[in-house]
Amino acid sequence: MDSYAIIDESEFPIIRIDFTGNKSTDQNFQAYLDQMKSCYRTENRLAIIFDASRASIPAFPHQKIQANWLRENDSLMKDFCAGTAYIIPNAAIRAILRVIFSLQKQPVPFKVFEKEIDAEEWVNSLELN
């Protein structure tokens, strides 16, 4: 199975999620969501940088699944996620993010950036204690 995203927890409490550019399938998208939920297993405060520089547009059913995931994990995110930064240089991918958030509001502070350095600066300014 080709991964939809690679999740790196090596800089915890900052989590990096890099989208690979592989098309979303039922299997790889569910694996991505399962791995993302696993980031909360320690119940410690964290922040997430989503790098969608190479992201492919997820199939619409997967966009709906993502929105449902946000809804189902709303309290978990509110309790432990200080914020999410999205690196999205592609206008089409930014539009997809707006579609997902129209289906389900993002429950934590977030910002969209075109450059990684700007996303890192914002995440580093968050309260992670």
Buried (B, 14 or more C-beta within 10 A) or exposed (E): EEBBBEBEBEEEBBBBBBBBEBBBBEEBBBBBBEBBBEBBEEEEBBBBBBBBBEBBBBBEEBBBBBBEBBEEBBEBBEEBBBBBBBBBBBEEBBEBBEBBBEBBEBBBEBEBBBEBEBBBEBBEEBEBE
